[in-house]
Amino acid sequence: MEEKIETKINAIIECIINKPTKTITADDYMILSAELKDIRFRKSQSENTERMAQLMASVLAPVSGG
């Protein structure tokens, strides 16, 4: 079900993106704005997760030395 909803949302967003700028409605703008915020949030979360993984790896890495 989730996949069907995502597919439908993506189709709607694609439809809005393909509209000429002058025909974009306030609702269209709000949809695009929300999607952009969501994309940026997911990207930020992914980057934060990667940084945390690198930090944990460096903290937990065995110390080699003499």
N, C-alpha and C positions, 0 to 999 in steps of 0.2 A: 504494500500500500504506500509506504514512504517513497519508494522509487517512482511510482505513478504520479504522486504529488510533485516530487522534484522535477519530473519530466514536464508536467503541465506548467509549473512555475517558470521553468527555463524557456518553454515555448512562448509564454506570455511576455517574458522579459525580452526575448529575441524580437518579438513583434513590436514592442515599444521601441527598442533600439533602432529598428529599421524604419520607423516613422520619420518623416521630415521634422526637423526641429520645431518648425512653426506650428505643427499640429499636436505637439506634446501637451497633454492636459496636466492639471495639478495632480490628479491621481497617478498618472503615468510617472510624473516627476518623483512623487513620494515613493512609488514602488522601486524606481531605479536608485533613489537615494538610500533606501533601506537595504537594497541588495548590495550596493557598494559598501555600506557600513559593515554588513555581514561578511563580505569578502575580506575587507581589511582586518576585521576582528579575527577571522579564521587564520589569516596569514600571520598576524601578530601572535596568536596562540601557538601556531606551529613553530615560529621562531623562538618563542619563550621555552617551549618544550625541548627544542634542540639545544638551546643554551644550557638548560637545566641538566640535560643528559651529558653534555660535555663537562659541566662543572662536577657532576657526580662521578664521572669517569676519572677526572683528574684528582679528585679527593680520595677516591677509593683505589686508585692505581697503586700497586706495590712500589715501594720506594727501593730503588736499586742503589747500591753504593758499596763502599769498601769497608 
